[in-house]
Amino acid sequence: KICEAVKGSGVRTLGQVHVDGRLLSAAQERVSLATKIVACNDIESQATKKNKWLRDAAEEAGLELDDDMMEGGLLDGDQRDRQRFLEAKRAKIQLRELLAVPIRKQRFGKFLSGAGLQDAIATEKEVKPYVVDPSSAKRKNRMRKRARA
């Protein structure tokens, strides 16, 4: 599916892609953090959808809904579920910090001189990191909750 989306319909393979290994390891770290976050958000989203469906069905039938029938998500689960929720929360913070800093081909060690140093510094100044403002995400969530009510 990815090949068809990138190259067009009927294409099943991508050509060789040359990726610098130093960039790949930094990208893999970011992807693994994003995977944890998405998995947690999916579980929470499913619980919210089921609860909404249950509320709507009970409302249509004219029945009163008991809180025990509602799904609680990860926070109301066992210790392992709560741990996954906390890991996803930490992963969000760590990913936000990583996204605020551009990925570098070369990590500067002891000596701040060497081939390509000036180019690396100039490139880093050109690249504007993408940082999501956490307060804007909270505002969006509040707006959604108000719209539902």
C-alpha positions as CSV (number, residue, x, y, z in Angstrom):
1,K,0.0,0.0,0.0
2,I,2.8,2.4,0.8
3,C,4.6,1.7,-2.5
4,E,1.4,2.3,-4.4
5,A,0.8,5.6,-2.5
6,V,4.3,6.8,-3.2
7,K,5.0,5.5,-6.7
8,G,1.5,5.2,-8.1
9,S,-0.9,2.3,-8.7
10,G,0.5,-1.0,-9.8
11,V,3.9,-0.5,-8.3
12,R,4.8,-3.0,-5.7
13,T,8.4,-2.2,-4.8
14,L,10.4,0.8,-3.9
15,G,13.9,1.3,-5.2
16,Q,16.9,1.3,-2.9
17,V,16.9,4.2,-0.5
18,H,20.2,5.3,0.9
19,V,19.8,6.3,4.6
20,D,22.6,7.5,6.8
21,G,22.7,5.1,9.8
22,R,23.3,7.9,12.2
23,L,20.1,9.5,11.2
24,L,18.2,6.2,11.3
25,S,19.0,5.4,14.9
26,A,17.7,8.8,16.0
27,A,14.6,8.4,13.9
28,Q,14.0,4.9,15.3
29,E,14.0,6.3,18.8
30,R,11.4,8.8,17.9
31,V,9.2,6.3,16.1
32,S,9.3,3.9,19.1
33,L,8.1,6.7,21.4
34,A,5.4,7.7,18.9
35,T,4.3,4.0,18.7
36,K,3.8,3.8,22.5
37,I,1.8,7.0,22.4
38,V,-0.4,5.9,19.5
39,A,-1.1,2.5,21.1
40,C,-2.2,4.1,24.4
41,N,-4.4,6.7,22.5
42,D,-6.0,4.0,20.5
43,I,-7.0,2.1,23.6
44,E,-8.4,5.2,25.3
45,S,-10.2,6.1,22.1
46,Q,-11.9,2.7,21.8
47,A,-13.0,2.9,25.4
48,T,-14.5,6.4,24.8
49,K,-16.3,5.2,21.7
50,K,-17.8,2.2,23.5
51,N,-18.9,4.4,26.3
52,K,-20.5,6.9,23.9
53,W,-22.3,4.1,22.1
54,L,-23.5,2.6,25.4
55,R,-24.8,6.0,26.6
56,D,-26.6,6.6,23.3
57,A,-28.2,3.2,23.3
58,A,-29.3,3.5,26.9
59,E,-30.7,7.0,26.2
60,E,-32.7,5.6,23.1
61,A,-34.1,2.7,25.2
62,G,-35.0,5.1,28.1
63,L,-32.8,3.1,30.5
64,E,-30.6,4.5,33.2
65,L,-27.0,3.6,32.8
66,D,-24.9,2.3,35.7
67,D,-21.3,3.5,36.0
68,D,-20.1,-0.1,36.5
69,M,-21.1,-0.8,32.9
70,M,-18.9,1.9,31.5
71,E,-15.3,1.1,30.3
72,G,-12.7,3.1,32.1
73,G,-9.7,2.9,29.8
74,L,-6.1,2.3,30.9
75,L,-6.3,4.2,34.2
76,D,-9.1,2.1,35.5
77,G,-7.4,-1.1,34.5
78,D,-5.0,-3.3,36.4
79,Q,-1.5,-2.3,37.4
80,R,0.0,-3.2,34.0
81,D,-2.5,-0.9,32.2
82,R,-1.8,2.0,34.5
83,Q,1.9,1.4,33.9
84,R,1.4,1.6,30.1
85,F,-0.6,4.8,30.5
86,L,2.2,6.4,32.5
87,E,4.8,5.2,30.0
88,A,2.9,6.8,27.2
89,K,2.7,10.0,29.2
90,R,6.4,10.0,29.7
91,A,6.9,9.1,26.1
92,K,4.9,12.2,25.0
93,I,7.2,14.5,27.1
94,Q,10.3,12.8,25.8
95,L,9.2,12.9,22.2
96,R,8.3,16.6,22.5
97,E,11.8,17.2,23.7
98,L,13.4,15.2,20.9
99,L,11.3,16.9,18.2
100,A,12.5,20.3,19.5
101,V,16.0,19.4,18.5
102,P,16.9,18.6,14.9
103,I,18.4,15.2,14.1
104,R,22.2,15.5,13.5
105,K,24.3,13.3,11.4
106,Q,27.3,14.0,13.6
107,R,27.1,14.3,17.4
108,F,29.9,16.6,18.5
109,G,32.2,14.9,20.9
110,K,35.2,16.3,22.8
111,F,36.5,18.5,20.1
112,L,34.3,21.1,18.3
113,S,36.3,21.2,15.2
114,G,36.5,18.9,12.2
115,A,35.2,18.5,8.7
116,G,31.7,19.7,8.1
117,L,31.3,21.5,11.4
118,Q,30.5,24.8,9.9
119,D,28.0,23.1,7.4
120,A,26.3,21.3,10.3
121,I,25.9,24.4,12.3
122,A,24.6,26.4,9.3
123,T,22.1,23.6,8.5
124,E,20.9,23.4,12.1
125,K,20.2,27.1,12.1
126,E,18.2,26.8,8.9
127,V,16.0,24.0,10.2
128,K,13.1,25.1,12.4
129,P,12.1,22.3,14.8
130,Y,8.5,21.3,14.9
131,V,7.2,21.7,18.5
132,V,3.6,21.1,19.5
133,D,2.5,23.5,22.1
134,P,1.0,21.4,24.9
135,S,-1.4,24.2,26.0
136,S,-3.0,24.3,22.5
137,A,-3.7,20.5,22.7
138,K,-5.4,21.0,26.1
139,R,-7.5,23.8,24.7
140,K,-8.7,21.6,21.8
141,N,-9.6,18.8,24.2
142,R,-11.6,21.2,26.4
143,M,-13.4,22.5,23.3
144,R,-14.3,18.9,22.2
145,K,-15.7,18.1,25.7
146,R,-17.8,21.2,25.7
147,A,-19.2,20.4,22.2
148,R,-20.2,16.9,23.4
149,A,-22.0,18.2,26.5
